[in-house]
Amino acid sequence: MIKFFRKIRQNLISENNFSKYLLYAIGEIVLVVIGILIALAIDNSNQNRVIKEKEQTYLNGLKEEFKTSKFKLNALIEVNKENFRGAKKLLQYISDKNHPPTETQFSQLLFNTFSSDISFNPNNSLLSEIISSGSLKDISNPDLRIQLTNWISTLEDVTKQENELGIQREKVLDIFRTNDNSLRVIFDLTGVNQEIGIEKTGQDVSNLGLLDSRAFENNILMFVLTSSAMEKAHYAPLMEDLNAILELIEHEIE
């Protein structure tokens, strides 16, 4: 093809026909430009295909991560609700002196309410990799990019509230670090002693006096308040964000 065009150019030059040669030269330039544009278009198309495939890989990975995080968050919300209900039941016993719990009921309620710490641990390994590597730009949906970016900052706020809830929980547990109350009784009556391999003492000690303690009541009230805020102001909005992200991801997956 190159020899063919070279031969035409030489013939035009030998004929000393400048106008035809000029038209030929312009045509040849146009063909070269068209060839370059076609090559660029093919290259861009290949690059876009690679980016699209990369995006789909990310989206499928993020979908699995957020599905796992949703499962964890649902489980954690249930734990927080159970702790909240248990703390309210304690307040009920404090208020109703005519219907006190048995020592076993009180021990079970204390153990079930305060034995579990609250901490959301989402699966963010892929998302962290995407953000740190600068690959977030490969996510074509701008709303999804914003949601993914905000997710990290939202988690930081949730962690702060979880830490505050943990502080209130520790204040309740601190009551059993004194000589006046017995953690061993709770272990004996809830079967924890068997789980951790310690003998039952059978000591004749009661923790029911805590129901008359103003300090105990105040700590339970603060725990109830913080636990309620944990669900309404943090976990519920977090679940809404999580569902919104999953919906956007689903929409973008081909």
GIQUI-V311726 format. One record per pair of residues at least 24 apart in sequence whose C-alpha atoms are under 10 Angstrom apart, sorted by sequence separation. I is the first residue (numbers start at 0). J is the second residue. If there is no record, write none. Layout:
i/j
I/J
I/J
This chain:
i/j
84/108
85/109
88/112
126/150
127/151
180/204
181/205
182/206
85/110
86/111
87/112
126/151
179/204
180/205
181/206
82/108
85/111
86/112
179/205
180/206
82/109
85/112
86/113
123/150
179/206
180/207
82/110
84/112
85/113
123/151
180/208
82/111
83/112
179/208
180/209
81/111
82/112
83/113
179/209
81/112
82/113
175/206
80/112
82/114
78/111
79/112
82/115
121/154
78/112
82/116
120/154
82/117
119/154
174/209
79/115
78/115
79/116
78/116
79/117
119/157
120/158
78/117
79/118
118/157
119/158
118/158
174/214
75/116
76/117
117/158
174/215
75/117
118/160
119/161
75/118
76/119
117/160
118/161
171/214
172/215
75/119
117/161
118/162
170/214
171/215
174/218
74/119
75/120
116/161
117/162
170/215
171/216
72/118
116/162
118/164
171/217
172/218
71/118
72/119
117/164
118/165
171/218
71/119
72/120
116/164
117/165
170/218
171/219
71/120
72/121
116/165
169/218
170/219
71/121
115/165
168/218
171/221
68/119
70/121
71/122
117/168
167/218
168/219
170/221
171/222
68/120
69/121
113/165
116/168
167/219
170/222
68/121
69/122
115/168
116/169
167/220
168/221
169/222
67/121
68/122
114/168
167/221
168/222
66/121
67/122
68/123
113/168
167/222
168/223
65/121
66/122
67/123
112/168
113/169
166/222
167/223
64/121
65/122
164/221
165/222
167/224
168/225
64/122
65/123
113/171
114/172
164/222
167/225
168/226
63/122
64/123
113/172
163/222
164/223
166/225
167/226
64/124
164/224
165/225
61/122
64/125
65/126
164/225
165/226
61/123
63/125
64/126
109/171
163/225
164/226
61/124
109/172
163/226
164/227
60/124
61/125
161/225
164/228
60/125
61/126
160/225
161/226
164/229
60/126
160/226
163/229
58/125
57/125
58/126
61/129
160/228
161/229
57/126
160/229
160/230
158/229
57/129
110/182
157/229
160/232
161/233
160/233
160/234
110/185
157/232
158/233
106/182
109/185
110/186
157/233
57/134
108/185
156/233
157/234
57/135
106/184
107/185
110/188
111/189
106/185
107/186
110/189
154/233
54/134
57/137
58/138
105/185
106/186
109/189
153/233
154/234
157/237
53/134
54/135
57/138
103/184
104/185
106/187
107/188
108/189
110/191
54/136
55/137
102/184
103/185
106/188
107/189
54/137
55/138
102/185
105/188
106/189
107/190
153/236
154/237
50/134
53/137
54/138
103/187
104/188
105/189
153/237
53/138
54/139
103/188
104/189
51/137
61/147
102/188
103/189
50/137
51/138
150/237
153/240
50/138
51/139
50/139
150/240
149/240
150/241
147/240
146/240
147/241
150/244
146/241
146/243
147/244
146/244
106/205
145/244
105/205
106/206
143/243
144/244
105/206
106/207
143/244
146/247
102/204
103/205
105/207
142/244
143/245
102/205
143/246
144/247
101/205
102/206
105/209
143/247
102/207
105/210
142/247
143/248
101/207
100/207
140/247
99/207
140/248
143/251
113/222
117/226
100/210
138/248
140/250
99/210
140/251
117/229
139/251
138/251
93/207
96/210
95/210
96/211
119/234
93/209
94/210
93/210
94/211
92/210
93/211
91/210
92/211
93/212
90/210
93/213
89/210
93/215
94/216
93/216
90/215
89/215
90/216
89/216
90/217
90/219
86/216
89/219
90/220
89/220
86/218
87/219
86/219
87/220
90/223
85/219
86/220
86/221
87/222
83/219
86/222
87/223
86/223
85/223
86/224
83/222
84/223
82/222
83/223
86/226
82/223
83/224
83/225
84/226
83/226
84/227
82/226
83/227
82/227
80/226
79/226
80/227
83/230
79/227
80/229
79/229
80/230
79/230
76/229
77/230
76/230
75/230
79/234
76/234
75/234
76/235
73/234
72/234
73/235
76/238
72/235
72/237
73/238
72/238
69/237
69/238
72/241
68/238
69/241
68/241
69/242
66/241
65/241
66/242
69/245
65/242
65/244
66/245
65/245
64/245
62/244
63/245
61/244
62/245
65/248
61/245
62/246
62/247
62/248
58/245
61/248
62/249
58/247
59/248
58/248
59/249
62/252
57/248
58/249
59/251
55/248
58/251
59/252
58/252
59/253
57/252
58/253
55/251
56/252
54/251
55/252
54/252
55/253
